[in-house]
Structures are given as C-alpha cells and as structure tokens.
Amino acid sequence: MSQLKKGALLTYLKIVLTNVIGIMMTPFIVSNIGKDEYGIFNAVGALIGTIALLDFGLTNTVVRFVAKYRAEKDRKGEENFLATVRLIYFVISMLVILLGVIFYFFLDTYFTKFNAEEIRITKIMFVILIINLAIYLPGMIFTGICKGYEAFVFPESVGIIRYLLRSATIVAVLLFGGKAISLVIVDSLFNLFTITVTGYYVFKKLKVRFKLHQLSKQYILHIFKYSGWIFVFSLVAMLQWKSGSWVLGSMSLPKVLGIYGIGIALGSYYGTFSTAISSVFLPRATQMSVNNASGEELTSMMIKLGRLSFIILMYVLGAFILYGEQFINLWVGGGDAENSGRYTRSECKEIYIIAVAIMVGYTLPLLQAFGNSILEAKNKLSFKAILYFVFMFLGALSGWLLAYEYGAIGMISGLVGGWLIVQNVMNFYYHKTIGLNIFRFFREMLHKSSLVIILVIFIGYFINYIPGEGWLNFVVKGVTYTAVFIPLMYFLGMLDYEKQLFIKPIASVLKRK
C-alpha cells in the first residue's frame, strides 16, 4: 500500500479518534472546570489563534515548494529554501513574543464582562500559550516537509499517539483537581513532544538538510509572494472561526463563549471528515499542474474526491439535523439552572443551531476542497483570497451587528451568510479561469447519491418517533439510521469504483483470516 493510501487511512483513524475522544472529553472537561472557565479557555484559544497568523502561510508554502523541488529533482534548491524558511521563522518567533507582550497589557480592558479572578486566569493562560506558539510555529516546518515528501505515515502515527497520550493526561490532571490552566500546560508539553519526534524523523530518516547556499532579498520575496495569499486565507480562516469569539468576548459573559466554542467545535468535527481526503492531495495536485494536466483531468479528480466527501458528509449532516439536538442535551446538557456545571436545555438549543449553521455553510467548500489544492499548485490563489477576505469581513461585520440582538446565533448567521455567497461566486471562477468543468462536477457528484440522501432523510424523520429520551434511545436511533443509510447508499447511490473502495479493505481482512 502506498504512502498516500496509508496516510489517508491513518488520517481517518486519527479523525475518528479525535472526534470520538473529543466528544467524550468535552462534557468531562466542562463538568470539571465549569462553564465559565471553559468559556475563558475558548476565548484565549481564539486570541492565540489570531496571533498564529504570523505564520504568514509558510507551513503550506513548505509543502508546495518541497514537492516542487522534489518533482524537479533540485536537491540544492530544496536545501536553500528550507534554510531560508528557518531564518524567517526565527524572526516570526520574535514577533510572536513582542505582540504577546503588547496584547497582555490590554486583556483586562478587552474582556469587559470578566471579573478579576477570570482576568487573572486569562493572563496566565495567555502567557503560557504565547511561549508555546513561539516554539510551535517554527516546528511546523517538519510536518510540512513530511507532506512535501508524501511521507504521511510517520507524522500521522505520531499525531495519533500524541492525541491518545494527551487525552489520558488531561483526564488524570482534571481528576486530581486541575483547571483550565492545567489544560494549556498539557497541550504545550505535547506540542513540544510532537516537534521533537517529527524533527528527528525528518533529519534521520528522510535525510533532509537545511543548508543556506544563497540568501537574497528576491528569493525571500518570491517565497512571500506565494505564501502571502495563503496568509490572506489564514485571515479568512480567522474571520470564519475566531472572529465570533473576538466579538462575543467584548460583549458577553464567559459561558456564552463556551456555547459558541462548542458549536464551532462540532462544526470543525464535521469538516475533518472531508479535509482528511483532500489534505493528502496537495502534492498530487502540484505534480498534476507541473505535468500540465488538462481541466477535464483535474475535474475528474475533484469529482472522485467530491463524491467520497459527499457520501460521508451527507451521512453525518443528515444524522445531526435529525438527532443532533437530542445528542447535545445528553452530551453537555442536564443543567437545571443558569449557574450549574452543565448547559441548560435552552443553551443546548443554541449550540445545536450554531453547529447546524456551520455544517450547512461548510458543506460546499468541503466538497470542492481539491479545487483549492489546484489553486495552490497553480499559484492562482489571489482572486479567491481577496474574494473570501472581503465577503468574510462583511460577514463578520454583519455578525457583529446581529450579535447585539441575537448573541452567538446572530454572530454565526452573519459569518455563514458571507461564506455561502463567496463559495458560489468561486464556482464561476473555477469554471471560467481554471478550466474546471463545474457543471460536470455537480452533475456527476449528485448522480444517484442525491436521491438516496433524500430517501434516507425521509425515513430518518420517522425514526425520530422511536419513543424515549436517554442515551439508549439515541443509540437505537443512530444504529437504525445507519442500517438504513449504508445499504441504500451502497446498492443505489455508489458507483462501481466507490463500491470497490468500500469492499477491498473488508475483503483483504477476510482473506488474511
């Protein structure tokens, strides 16, 4: 089995573990540290995520340039590029620390609804995470190198081990009385572990060298010319995922930030099911572009990935729309008062609405994720970057205005509105400029599978009438929904090559037995 296939399988294993363990851990964390500290944890995380924009898109740039130099068999160019990026990251780390010092003295004037103790906790967590970020950003170069070499197995394996050990450590720390500050210390230590182990693999196993053959202003500008547009996309991602916490942090109590953060987390869990497929295909997109693949060839690849994503995402989205509110009430709900350790039914309703809004808005970008890989490979990110930035800024502004009246739900409504508009505009750009056949993409992606989705949702609606309210009732509904979805999709919705992807792993296991 190739590194690409093994990497995709390990990525999916990591996603399943991350999502399952994350879902199990969230109510445990909220119960142990409380809704307020959980809200602070999310608020500080959003702030640090904003400062992390100082990466300037260099992590993805490393993937693209390393893949390019390998395709051209230019070892000297690769060494010089990596050495140059290492110097740039040193400067970035200094900027992170400087910006962190400046932000630190304004935290109490920004989080106006936090009391004195909450501000104290916020400042301690902020200092720890700033130091962690200054080390973590340069360390990401090693992961970028692995992806550029299409050596996906080792970093994904490390990621799985890291997450399992981190989760066990967090459980132990919280059981011994740890709070939100303990969580950021644990995360920082495991980030150092990941950087160290991945760096060893890059130097000892991949035999990568960092050697500065020539340092020139023109070359640095050439690197930033490419990474600059990825940086704009990082600004877009900040507006999508972090701006809500920024806005709500200035006008809301900590528990509101927790509600918004859990809704965002559920939306991100949804997205990881699809991005796992597309993330391992940036090197392949780069190679196809270097080899001048036609628009129809690129469209065919995007259709294959899009259909696989569509089947998985529709399974998850349909189930969440039908049974998601019940799940959230069982998961983090059960609070009988506003100041209890768990969320009330009305607060769970808010989480559900936020999560559904994100999932609906996120679906089309996820289905066309390979299109973004093509843009990166062809160095044609400028139009999409500008378009996304403008509309997401307008979306964040709309959300800010709506948040005064509707709180967290108003914030996410503005953001998702901008998201939906810009993605539809991008389809015209893909079709007219990049040469992707968008009409063919939608026609073939929806072929057969869309009718199955409609049928499953119709049946799933009646499954919801199974009497009961507890976890057993929820599991029965989920199992019944799955038992309906899989055979209908397999026999009526899948194409032959998709059936083979499903059958081959099972047949391989049975053959070994």
Backbone torsions as a table, in degrees:
resi	resn	phi	psi	omega
1	MET	NA	136.0	-176.4
2	SER	-71.8	162.9	175.7
3	GLN	-58.9	-35.5	-178.8
4	LEU	-62.3	-48.0	-178.6
5	LYS	-69.6	-44.0	178.1
6	LYS	-61.9	-41.0	179.6
7	GLY	-62.2	-41.9	178.9
8	ALA	-64.4	-41.8	179.9
9	LEU	-65.0	-43.8	179.0
10	LEU	-66.6	-36.3	177.8
11	THR	-62.2	-42.4	177.9
12	TYR	-67.0	-37.5	176.3
13	LEU	-61.7	-43.1	178.6
14	LYS	-63.6	-39.2	179.4
15	ILE	-63.8	-45.6	179.5
16	VAL	-60.5	-46.2	179.1
17	LEU	-63.0	-45.4	-178.7
18	THR	-61.2	-46.5	-178.2
19	ASN	-69.2	-45.4	-178.2
20	VAL	-66.0	-49.0	-179.7
21	ILE	-66.5	-39.4	178.1
22	GLY	-60.5	-42.5	178.2
23	ILE	-64.1	-38.4	179.4
24	MET	-72.3	-35.4	-174.4
25	MET	-77.4	-32.6	-173.2
26	THR	-57.3	-52.2	178.7
27	PRO	-64.0	-31.4	177.5
28	PHE	-65.1	-43.9	179.4
29	ILE	-65.5	-47.0	-179.1
30	VAL	-60.1	-42.2	-179.0
31	SER	-65.2	-34.1	-176.3
32	ASN	-84.9	-34.5	-178.6
33	ILE	-105.5	-12.6	177.9
34	GLY	89.3	158.7	-177.6
35	LYS	-63.2	-37.1	-176.5
36	ASP	-68.2	-48.3	179.8
37	GLU	-67.3	-32.0	176.2
38	TYR	-65.2	-37.6	175.6
39	GLY	-64.6	-40.3	176.7
40	ILE	-62.9	-43.6	178.3
41	PHE	-55.9	-43.6	178.3
42	ASN	-69.3	-39.2	-178.6
43	ALA	-65.2	-45.3	179.2
44	VAL	-66.4	-38.7	177.0
45	GLY	-59.7	-40.8	178.2
46	ALA	-65.6	-38.9	179.6
47	LEU	-65.7	-45.2	178.6
48	ILE	-65.0	-37.8	177.4
49	GLY	-61.2	-32.5	177.0
50	THR	-69.5	-43.5	178.8
51	ILE	-65.5	-29.5	178.5
52	ALA	-63.2	-10.1	174.9
53	LEU	-61.5	-17.6	177.8
54	LEU	-64.6	-7.3	170.7
55	ASP	-60.1	-24.4	177.5
56	PHE	56.5	25.5	177.7
57	GLY	76.3	15.4	-174.9
58	LEU	-72.0	-27.6	-179.2
59	THR	-62.2	-49.0	176.9
60	ASN	-68.0	-31.0	178.0
61	THR	-63.4	-38.6	177.6
62	VAL	-59.8	-44.5	179.4
63	VAL	-57.8	-49.1	-174.5
64	ARG	-66.7	-46.0	-176.3
65	PHE	-71.0	-40.1	178.7
66	VAL	-63.9	-42.8	177.0
67	ALA	-61.8	-39.3	179.7
68	LYS	-65.3	-47.8	-179.3
69	TYR	-65.2	-34.8	176.9
70	ARG	-67.9	-40.6	178.8
71	ALA	-63.5	-33.7	-179.8
72	GLU	-89.7	-4.0	-178.6
73	LYS	57.1	40.9	-178.9
74	ASP	-104.6	85.2	-177.5
75	ARG	-66.5	-41.5	-179.3
76	LYS	-64.2	-42.3	178.2
77	GLY	-62.5	-38.8	178.8
78	GLU	-64.3	-45.7	-179.8
79	GLU	-61.0	-43.7	-178.1
80	ASN	-67.3	-40.2	178.7
81	PHE	-61.2	-47.7	-177.7
82	LEU	-65.4	-38.7	178.0
83	ALA	-65.9	-38.8	178.6
84	THR	-65.6	-43.7	179.2
85	VAL	-63.9	-36.0	178.4
86	ARG	-61.5	-41.0	177.1
87	LEU	-64.7	-40.8	179.1
88	ILE	-62.7	-40.0	-179.9
89	TYR	-66.5	-31.2	176.4
90	PHE	-61.7	-44.0	178.0
91	VAL	-64.3	-40.2	179.5
92	ILE	-61.8	-41.9	178.8
93	SER	-60.3	-39.3	177.0
94	MET	-64.8	-38.3	178.2
95	LEU	-66.2	-38.0	178.6
96	VAL	-60.1	-46.6	-179.2
97	ILE	-65.3	-42.1	-179.8
98	LEU	-63.2	-46.5	-180.0
99	LEU	-65.8	-35.9	177.5
100	GLY	-61.4	-41.2	178.6
101	VAL	-62.4	-41.9	180.0
102	ILE	-65.3	-47.7	-178.8
103	PHE	-61.3	-37.7	-174.4
104	TYR	-54.2	-40.5	-174.5
105	PHE	-80.2	-2.5	179.0
106	PHE	-115.0	3.0	-176.8
107	LEU	-61.8	-42.4	-176.2
108	ASP	-70.9	-24.7	178.5
109	THR	-85.2	-16.2	179.4
110	TYR	-88.7	-51.5	-178.8
111	PHE	-82.4	76.0	-171.2
112	THR	-70.5	-21.3	-178.5
113	LYS	-92.1	-0.5	179.3
114	PHE	-85.5	141.5	174.7
115	ASN	-83.0	-179.7	-173.7
116	ALA	-61.5	-43.1	-179.5
117	GLU	-66.7	-38.6	178.7
118	GLU	-67.0	-35.9	175.6
119	ILE	-66.3	-39.8	178.8
120	ARG	-60.9	-46.3	178.7
121	ILE	-62.1	-42.8	-179.8
122	THR	-58.5	-44.8	-177.1
123	LYS	-66.8	-41.2	179.3
124	ILE	-63.4	-46.4	179.4
125	MET	-62.0	-39.6	-178.2
126	PHE	-62.4	-44.3	-179.6
127	VAL	-62.5	-45.7	-179.6
128	ILE	-60.0	-45.6	-175.7
129	LEU	-72.8	-28.2	175.9
130	ILE	-66.4	-44.9	177.5
131	ILE	-62.1	-43.4	178.3
132	ASN	-59.6	-43.2	-178.1
133	LEU	-65.4	-38.5	179.7
134	ALA	-63.0	-26.7	176.9
135	ILE	-90.6	-38.0	-173.1
136	TYR	-68.1	-42.0	-176.8
137	LEU	-58.7	-49.9	176.9
138	PRO	-62.3	-30.5	-179.4
139	GLY	-68.8	-19.5	-179.5
140	MET	-68.3	-15.6	178.3
141	ILE	-59.8	-32.5	-178.0
142	PHE	-68.5	-40.6	176.4
143	THR	-64.8	-39.8	177.6
144	GLY	-61.8	-38.8	178.0
145	ILE	-63.9	-44.9	179.4
146	CYS	-58.3	-43.5	179.7
147	LYS	-66.9	-39.5	178.3
148	GLY	-63.8	-31.6	176.8
149	TYR	-84.9	0.1	-174.8
150	GLU	55.5	32.3	175.8
151	ALA	-98.9	76.4	-171.3
152	PHE	-84.1	-23.2	-169.8
153	VAL	-65.0	-49.0	-174.6
154	PHE	-64.3	-53.8	-178.6
155	PRO	-61.8	-34.6	178.3
156	GLU	-68.9	-37.6	176.7
157	SER	-63.9	-43.0	177.3
158	VAL	-61.2	-40.6	179.3
159	GLY	-61.6	-39.2	179.1
160	ILE	-66.5	-48.2	179.7
161	ILE	-61.3	-43.0	179.8
162	ARG	-58.8	-45.2	-175.8
163	TYR	-67.7	-38.9	179.3
164	LEU	-65.1	-46.1	179.7
165	LEU	-65.6	-40.7	179.0
166	ARG	-60.6	-45.1	-178.0
167	SER	-63.3	-44.0	178.9
168	ALA	-63.3	-39.2	179.4
169	THR	-65.6	-42.1	179.7
170	ILE	-62.6	-43.0	178.1
171	VAL	-58.8	-46.7	-179.0
172	ALA	-62.8	-44.4	-178.3
173	VAL	-62.9	-44.5	-178.8
174	LEU	-68.7	-35.7	177.8
175	LEU	-64.7	-28.0	177.5
176	PHE	-90.9	12.6	172.6
177	GLY	99.5	7.5	179.1
178	GLY	-66.0	155.9	179.9
179	LYS	-123.5	-159.0	-174.2
180	ALA	-59.9	-36.5	179.1
181	ILE	-60.7	-38.2	179.0
182	SER	-62.5	-36.0	-179.2
183	LEU	-62.0	-43.3	-177.8
184	VAL	-72.2	-29.9	175.6
185	ILE	-66.1	-44.2	178.3
186	VAL	-60.7	-46.7	179.8
187	ASP	-60.5	-40.8	-179.5
188	SER	-63.8	-42.4	179.7
189	LEU	-64.9	-40.9	-179.5
190	PHE	-73.8	-26.8	172.0
191	ASN	-64.1	-41.9	176.9
192	LEU	-62.6	-40.3	177.5
193	PHE	-58.8	-46.9	-178.1
194	THR	-62.8	-44.9	-179.7
195	ILE	-61.3	-45.2	-177.3
196	THR	-62.8	-48.3	-176.9
197	VAL	-67.8	-42.8	-179.5
198	THR	-67.3	-37.4	176.4
199	GLY	-62.1	-41.5	176.6
200	TYR	-59.5	-44.1	-179.5
201	TYR	-63.1	-42.5	-178.5
202	VAL	-62.8	-44.4	-175.9
203	PHE	-78.9	-41.3	-172.6
204	LYS	-89.1	-35.8	-175.1
205	LYS	-97.4	-46.0	179.6
206	LEU	-83.3	-11.8	178.5
207	LYS	58.8	38.6	179.6
208	VAL	-79.7	142.0	178.9
209	ARG	-122.5	142.4	171.9
210	PHE	-107.2	106.8	-178.9
211	LYS	-138.5	121.8	-177.6
212	LEU	-84.6	101.8	177.6
213	HIS	-84.4	-34.1	-179.5
214	GLN	-158.0	130.8	176.6
215	LEU	-115.0	116.5	-178.7
216	SER	-135.7	151.0	178.6
217	LYS	-62.7	-38.2	-178.3
218	GLN	-63.7	-39.4	-178.4
219	TYR	-69.0	-41.6	177.6
220	ILE	-61.8	-41.8	177.5
221	LEU	-64.3	-35.4	177.9
222	HIS	-63.9	-40.7	177.7
223	ILE	-63.8	-46.2	-177.9
224	PHE	-72.6	-22.9	175.8
225	LYS	-62.8	-38.1	177.0
226	TYR	-79.4	-48.6	-175.0
227	SER	-70.8	-21.0	-178.6
228	GLY	-58.5	-41.4	180.0
229	TRP	-73.2	-32.2	173.5
230	ILE	-65.9	-35.5	176.3
231	PHE	-61.5	-40.9	176.9
232	VAL	-61.5	-39.3	175.9
233	PHE	-64.5	-32.3	175.4
234	SER	-66.0	-36.8	173.9
235	LEU	-63.0	-40.2	177.4
236	VAL	-61.5	-46.1	178.9
237	ALA	-60.9	-37.7	177.1
238	MET	-62.3	-43.4	179.0
239	LEU	-64.5	-37.9	-179.3
240	GLN	-67.3	-48.5	-168.4
241	TRP	-105.8	-26.5	-173.6
242	LYS	-106.9	-28.4	-173.0
243	SER	-61.5	-33.3	178.4
244	GLY	-60.3	-42.9	178.4
245	SER	-67.5	-36.0	176.2
246	TRP	-61.0	-51.4	-177.5
247	VAL	-63.5	-50.0	-177.4
248	LEU	-67.1	-29.7	179.3
249	GLY	-62.1	-28.6	-178.1
250	SER	-85.9	-9.7	-174.4
251	MET	-134.9	-1.1	-171.4
252	SER	-127.3	160.9	173.1
253	LEU	-73.1	158.4	-178.3
254	PRO	-54.7	-35.5	-176.4
255	LYS	-65.1	-29.6	177.4
256	VAL	-65.9	-38.2	176.5
257	LEU	-64.4	-33.6	176.4
258	GLY	-67.4	-42.5	177.3
259	ILE	-60.0	-48.1	-179.9
260	TYR	-63.7	-41.2	-178.4
261	GLY	-64.6	-38.6	178.6
262	ILE	-68.6	-39.9	176.1
263	GLY	-60.6	-43.0	177.3
264	ILE	-63.1	-41.8	-179.4
265	ALA	-61.2	-43.4	178.0
266	LEU	-62.6	-39.6	176.6
267	GLY	-63.9	-38.7	179.7
268	SER	-71.1	-35.1	174.4
269	TYR	-58.2	-42.5	178.8
270	TYR	-59.2	-44.3	-177.4
271	GLY	-67.7	-31.6	-176.1
272	THR	-65.1	-25.1	179.2
273	PHE	-63.0	-30.9	-178.5
274	SER	-94.1	-42.7	-176.3
275	THR	-64.5	-21.0	176.1
276	ALA	-60.2	-37.8	179.4
277	ILE	-70.3	-50.6	-172.9
278	SER	-72.7	-28.6	-173.8
279	SER	-63.8	-28.9	-178.6
280	VAL	-86.7	3.1	-175.1
281	PHE	-108.0	3.8	175.0
282	LEU	-62.3	-46.2	175.3
283	PRO	-58.7	-39.1	179.5
284	ARG	-66.1	-39.7	177.2
285	ALA	-63.4	-39.5	177.5
286	THR	-61.7	-45.4	179.8
287	GLN	-64.5	-40.5	177.8
288	MET	-63.0	-37.2	179.2
289	SER	-71.1	-42.2	177.6
290	VAL	-60.2	-36.0	179.9
291	ASN	-87.2	11.3	175.6
292	ASN	56.5	48.0	176.2
293	ALA	-62.7	144.8	-178.0
294	SER	-74.3	164.7	177.8
295	GLY	-60.5	-37.0	179.5
296	GLU	-69.2	-35.4	177.2
297	GLU	-66.0	-43.2	177.8
298	LEU	-66.0	-38.1	177.6
299	THR	-62.6	-41.2	179.5
300	SER	-60.4	-42.6	178.3
301	MET	-64.5	-42.7	-179.4
302	MET	-65.8	-34.2	177.6
303	ILE	-65.3	-45.4	180.0
304	LYS	-58.9	-48.0	179.9
305	LEU	-67.9	-40.6	-179.1
306	GLY	-62.9	-40.1	179.8
307	ARG	-67.2	-42.4	177.6
308	LEU	-61.6	-43.2	178.1
309	SER	-64.4	-41.3	-177.5
310	PHE	-60.5	-45.7	-179.3
311	ILE	-61.5	-45.4	-179.0
312	ILE	-67.6	-46.3	-176.2
313	LEU	-67.0	-38.2	179.9
314	MET	-67.9	-32.5	174.7
315	TYR	-62.2	-47.8	-177.4
316	VAL	-69.6	-46.9	-176.9
317	LEU	-63.8	-44.7	179.1
318	GLY	-59.9	-44.9	-179.9
319	ALA	-63.6	-40.5	-176.6
320	PHE	-70.9	-40.7	178.2
321	ILE	-60.6	-41.1	-176.6
322	LEU	-75.6	-42.2	-170.0
323	TYR	-125.2	5.8	-173.6
324	GLY	-65.8	-39.3	-178.3
325	GLU	-65.9	-40.5	176.3
326	GLN	-61.8	-41.6	179.7
327	PHE	-60.7	-45.9	-176.8
328	ILE	-64.4	-40.3	177.5
329	ASN	-61.7	-39.3	178.1
330	LEU	-74.7	-32.4	-172.1
331	TRP	-75.8	-59.5	-177.2
332	VAL	-120.6	2.2	-178.3
333	GLY	-88.6	-166.5	179.6
334	GLY	105.1	-3.1	177.8
335	GLY	-71.4	135.6	-178.7
336	ASP	-103.5	3.8	177.7
337	ALA	-154.5	161.0	-176.3
338	GLU	-62.6	-29.9	-176.5
339	ASN	-99.6	15.2	179.8
340	SER	-78.0	170.6	-176.3
341	GLY	-75.5	-12.6	179.7
342	ARG	-122.7	167.5	-174.1
343	TYR	-82.3	143.5	178.2
344	THR	-75.3	170.3	-178.6
345	ARG	-61.7	-39.3	179.5
346	SER	-67.6	-36.8	177.2
347	GLU	-68.0	-37.0	176.5
348	CYS	-65.0	-34.8	177.2
349	LYS	-62.6	-40.7	177.0
350	GLU	-62.5	-44.4	178.6
351	ILE	-58.7	-43.0	-179.0
352	TYR	-62.1	-46.7	-178.8
353	ILE	-63.1	-43.0	178.9
354	ILE	-61.4	-46.1	-178.0
355	ALA	-64.6	-44.2	179.2
356	VAL	-62.2	-42.7	179.4
357	ALA	-59.1	-43.9	179.2
358	ILE	-64.8	-46.1	-177.8
359	MET	-60.8	-43.3	179.0
360	VAL	-64.3	-46.3	-179.9
361	GLY	-68.8	-27.0	-175.1
362	TYR	-82.3	-17.9	-169.0
363	THR	-63.3	-51.9	-176.9
364	LEU	-63.4	-45.0	175.4
365	PRO	-57.8	-36.1	179.8
366	LEU	-69.1	-39.5	179.7
367	LEU	-65.8	-27.3	-177.7
368	GLN	-109.6	26.2	-177.0
369	ALA	-61.2	-32.7	179.3
370	PHE	-65.0	-27.7	175.6
371	GLY	-60.2	-38.0	177.2
372	ASN	-68.0	-36.5	176.3
373	SER	-62.7	-37.3	177.3
374	ILE	-64.8	-43.1	178.4
375	LEU	-61.1	-42.5	178.2
376	GLU	-62.6	-44.4	-177.5
377	ALA	-66.0	-35.7	-178.9
378	LYS	-88.8	-0.4	-179.5
379	ASN	58.3	44.5	-178.6
380	LYS	-124.4	47.3	-176.9
381	LEU	-88.4	-11.0	-169.0
382	SER	-59.6	-48.7	-177.5
383	PHE	-62.5	-48.3	-178.7
384	LYS	-63.9	-40.2	-179.1
385	ALA	-61.6	-47.3	-179.0
386	ILE	-65.8	-44.5	-178.8
387	LEU	-61.7	-47.9	179.7
388	TYR	-62.2	-43.5	-177.4
389	PHE	-62.1	-45.0	-178.6
390	VAL	-62.5	-48.8	-175.5
391	PHE	-74.2	-32.8	177.1
392	MET	-73.0	-31.4	173.7
393	PHE	-64.5	-44.5	177.1
394	LEU	-64.3	-37.3	177.4
395	GLY	-64.4	-42.0	178.3
396	ALA	-65.8	-38.2	177.9
397	LEU	-65.1	-43.2	176.8
398	SER	-62.4	-43.1	178.9
399	GLY	-61.8	-38.9	178.4
400	TRP	-60.5	-44.2	179.5
401	LEU	-67.2	-41.4	179.9
402	LEU	-69.5	-28.2	-177.0
403	ALA	-64.7	-27.7	179.1
404	TYR	-62.8	-33.0	-177.8
405	GLU	-98.0	-38.2	-170.9
406	TYR	-117.5	5.4	175.1
407	GLY	64.7	-137.4	-175.4
408	ALA	-63.0	-36.1	-179.9
409	ILE	-66.9	-39.2	176.4
410	GLY	-63.1	-38.6	-179.7
411	MET	-63.7	-48.1	-176.9
412	ILE	-70.4	-28.9	179.2
413	SER	-63.9	-43.0	178.5
414	GLY	-64.5	-43.1	-178.9
415	LEU	-64.6	-46.3	-178.2
416	VAL	-66.8	-34.6	176.8
417	GLY	-59.5	-46.5	177.1
418	GLY	-63.9	-36.3	-179.8
419	TRP	-62.4	-46.5	-178.1
420	LEU	-65.2	-40.6	-179.1
421	ILE	-63.9	-48.8	-173.3
422	VAL	-67.3	-35.4	-178.1
423	GLN	-68.6	-34.3	176.8
424	ASN	-70.0	-35.6	175.0
425	VAL	-64.0	-37.0	-178.8
426	MET	-63.1	-28.3	179.5
427	ASN	-61.9	-36.0	176.3
428	PHE	-66.9	-37.0	179.3
429	TYR	-67.6	-44.5	177.0
430	TYR	-56.4	-42.6	-174.8
431	HIS	-73.4	-46.5	-172.1
432	LYS	-83.7	-36.6	-171.9
433	THR	-101.9	-45.7	-176.1
434	ILE	-82.2	-23.8	179.4
435	GLY	92.3	9.6	175.8
436	LEU	-76.1	138.9	179.6
437	ASN	-88.2	88.0	-173.9
438	ILE	-67.0	-36.6	178.4
439	PHE	-62.5	-41.6	176.6
440	ARG	-65.8	-38.4	179.9
441	PHE	-57.2	-52.2	-178.2
442	PHE	-68.3	-38.8	-179.1
443	ARG	-62.0	-47.1	-176.8
444	GLU	-78.9	-30.5	178.7
445	MET	-67.2	-39.4	-177.7
446	LEU	-85.7	-8.1	-177.2
447	HIS	-58.8	123.6	177.7
448	LYS	71.2	-48.9	-172.0
449	SER	-68.4	-32.9	-175.5
450	SER	-64.7	-39.3	178.4
451	LEU	-65.2	-36.2	177.6
452	VAL	-64.2	-41.1	-179.9
453	ILE	-60.2	-45.4	179.8
454	ILE	-60.7	-44.1	179.8
455	LEU	-63.6	-42.1	-179.2
456	VAL	-65.4	-42.5	179.0
457	ILE	-62.9	-40.0	179.1
458	PHE	-61.7	-47.4	178.9
459	ILE	-67.2	-40.0	-179.1
460	GLY	-61.6	-30.9	177.8
461	TYR	-60.5	-42.2	-179.2
462	PHE	-75.6	-26.6	174.5
463	ILE	-60.0	-31.1	-178.8
464	ASN	-63.9	-15.2	180.0
465	TYR	-85.3	0.5	173.4
466	ILE	-59.6	122.2	-173.2
467	PRO	-67.2	147.6	178.2
468	GLY	128.2	168.2	-177.2
469	GLU	-137.0	-18.3	-172.6
470	GLY	-82.9	-170.2	-179.1
471	TRP	-63.1	-37.8	179.6
472	LEU	-61.5	-42.5	177.9
473	ASN	-63.0	-42.2	179.2
474	PHE	-63.0	-43.7	179.6
475	VAL	-63.7	-41.8	178.5
476	VAL	-60.5	-43.2	178.1
477	LYS	-63.2	-44.7	-179.3
478	GLY	-63.9	-42.6	179.1
479	VAL	-65.1	-42.4	179.5
480	THR	-64.0	-43.6	177.4
481	TYR	-59.7	-44.7	179.5
482	THR	-64.4	-41.2	179.9
483	ALA	-64.9	-25.2	175.5
484	VAL	-82.6	-43.9	-173.5
485	PHE	-65.3	-50.4	-171.3
486	ILE	-61.6	-53.4	-179.1
487	PRO	-66.0	-38.1	178.9
488	LEU	-63.9	-43.3	-179.5
489	MET	-68.3	-40.6	-177.5
490	TYR	-65.3	-48.3	-173.2
491	PHE	-84.5	-27.8	-174.9
492	LEU	-114.0	-24.8	-171.5
493	GLY	-108.3	-22.6	-175.0
494	MET	-89.7	148.5	170.6
495	LEU	-84.4	168.9	-174.6
496	ASP	-60.1	-44.3	-177.3
497	TYR	-68.4	-28.5	176.8
498	GLU	-71.5	-37.2	176.2
499	LYS	-62.9	-38.2	178.9
500	GLN	-64.8	-39.7	177.1
501	LEU	-61.0	-33.0	-179.3
502	PHE	-79.1	-38.3	-174.0
503	ILE	-80.1	-40.5	-171.5
504	LYS	-55.0	-48.1	179.5
505	PRO	-60.6	-38.9	179.7
506	ILE	-67.3	-44.4	-179.9
507	ALA	-63.5	-36.5	179.7
508	SER	-64.2	-42.1	179.4
509	VAL	-65.7	-45.2	179.8
510	LEU	-63.4	-37.0	179.6
511	LYS	-64.9	-41.1	179.0
512	ARG	-64.1	-38.2	179.7
513	LYS	-67.8	NA	NA
